[in-house]
Amino acid sequence: MNQSRLFYDAQCPLCSREIEALRRRLQRPLELVNIHDLEPQEGVPDSETLMRVLHYQSAEGGWQLGLDATVSAWRHTRYGVLFGWLRWPLVRPVADRVYRRWAEKRYCRNYACRVGDP
């Protein structure tokens, strides 16, 4: 792989808006991958896993999830520094908890799971 990739749900209106905002501001290469168009690939989680939280794969092959993925993706723009506070030690646990809860509700609302499903 020669560039980083961000996997997103193009059927989620909020996700799509953020991706469009990100796309317009990119200053470094970042492949934006619609999960719904993705063919199975070696080393890439299945679409069900990708749907649950945002996934970012670095050009070197490492993975980041959730807010770590968001922060890494926005670092491909000049606005990336504005997202760094989400990873500060005192903010990180709260921000991650809020993100996980939002992701769970988004997934369940859009894909009809029951809260508490894996």
Residue, then its C-alpha position, 0 to 999 in steps of 0.5 A: m500500500n502506498q498511501s493511508r486509507l480511511f474506511y467510512d460508511a457512505q450511507c450514514p449522512l453525518c459520516s458522508r458530510e464529514i468525509e466531504a469536508l475532509r475531502r475538500r481540505l486534504q493536503r496530503p494523499l488519503e484514500l477515502v474508501n466507501i465500505h459499501d463498495l469495498e471488495p474483500q481484501e487480505g489484511v482488511p477487516d470485514s465490512e461488518t467490523l468496518m461498519r461499527v467504528l471508523h477505521y484508518q490504515s496508515a501507509e505502513g499498514g498500521w490500524q487506528l480506530g474511532l477517534d484515533a482514526t478521525v484525528s489521523a485522517w484530519r492530520h492530512t489537512r492543515y486543520g489536523v492540529l485542531f483535533g489533537w486535543l481529543r487525544w490529551p490524557l484527561v480528554r481522551p477517556v471521555a471523548d472515546r466514551v462519547y464516540r463509542r456510544w455515538a458509534e453504537k447508536r449510529y450503527c444500531r439505528n442504521y442497521a437495526c441491531r439491538v443495543g448490547d449486540p457485539 
